[in-house]
Amino acid sequence: MSDATTLLRFRHLLEKHAPTQRIFEEINAHLAEQGLFMREGTIVDATIVAAASSTKNKAAA
């Protein structure tokens, strides 16, 4: 499992190199090869954040 520093460094690399446009173009190219196309879309940032453990599951343990 990666630690927070590794994840932060990875996120900073993504921000610096902004690969989202290239990823979107690659997906569109793949879809076009299959005879499909997208008119619009959104790439969502799935940020990982620290969170406290759920207290509702403690009673079941």
Buried (B, 14 or more C-beta within 10 A) or exposed (E): EEEEEEEEEEEEEEEEEEEEEEEBEEEBEEEEEEEEEEEEEEEEEEEEEEEEEEEEEEEEE
